[in-house]
Amino acid sequence: MSHGLSYLVQMTAAHQHFVRLLSAFSSGHTGSAETLRRSLCRNNDESPAQRDLLTSLEFLEEFRKHVDTTLDSCERSGFSAIAKLCRDIVNSPLCTFDTLQQWGVCAVTGRTVNRMLQITSDTERTVDDNLAQFLISLWSVSHFELIESARAEVAADDDTKHVCAEDLVASYVSAFQVITTSLQSTLLSLSTQ
């Protein structure tokens, strides 16, 4: 299978998994993947829909393990600053990202840049704004359950009731795509060192 076709299959699969997961979390009956998994596994005779949903949870968990494995490879290769930043983002449910139009030194690369991304969680760091799409995507996919559970709780608000489920799925698939592409590039560059 060609790389282009393989990538299309991967994105189509990601889309299907996020549709299932979004549907489950937007129903508002669960707040975490583990809670959802336990409620699905309680029944010994799972329906095809329940099996599909468990498969989607496993897909998300495997993806997160892949991210963690890549971060381990980064640390072993001497890129501990980016690995630590990514782990902090993955482990911080409360994380904000603000773009600053100012000169500064990137906490990851050490380069001086004129547009910064300020990341606030337990600590505050500023990095090159070119990392914004990857880091925000990483946070979004890492905290999918939190985002969707919170969105379900405030579904009555005017700001959220007009959000189309298809748009939400597209944003998660886009985040998945950004992370996947970045990780593949990272693994490729680490393997050539």
Residue, then its C-alpha position, 0 to 999 in steps of 0.5 A: m500500500s502506498h504511503g498516501l493511501s496508507y495515510l488516508v486509511q489512517m485518517t479515515a479510521a481516526h475519523q470513525h473512532f473520534v465520531r464514536l468517542l465524541s458521541a459517547f462523551s457528548s451524551g454526558h454519561t461519563g467523565s473519563a475513558e476508564t469510566l466509559r470502559r468499565s460501564l461497557c465491560r460490565n455487560n458480558d454480552e457486548s453489542p457490536a456498538q459497544r465493541d466498536l466503542l471499546t475499539s475506539l477507546e483502545f485506538l486512543e490509548e494506543f495513540r497515547k502510548h505511541v506519543d509516550t514512546t516517541l517522547d522516550s526516544c527524544e529523551r534518549s537522543g538528548f532532546s529532553a527539553i521538548a520531551k519534558l514540555c510535551r509530558d507536562i502538557v499531556n499531564s496538565p489538565l489545566c493548560t493555557f496557550d497565549t500568543l505573544q508578539q514579542w522577542g524572546v528566547c524559546a525554552v525548547t530550542g534556545r533560539t531568539v524569536n519574535r513571536m512566542l507561545q506562552i504556555t501556562s500550567d503548573t509552570e509558565r514557559t515561552v516557546d517559539d510560536n511555530l510549535a503552537q499547532f503541535l503543542i495545542s493539538l497534543w493537549s487537545v488529544s491528550h485531554f479529549e475526555l476532559i474537553e468533551s465531558a466539560r462541553a457536555e455539561v455546558a451544552a445548554d450554553d449558546d456558545t456550545k449548542h451550535v457547535c456541529a459534531e462534524d466540526l468537532v470530529a474534524s478538529y480532533v482528526s486534524a489534531f491527530q494528523v498534526i501530532t502523527t505527522s510531527l511524530q513521524s518526522t521526529l522518529l525519522s530524524l532520530s533514526t538518522q542520527 
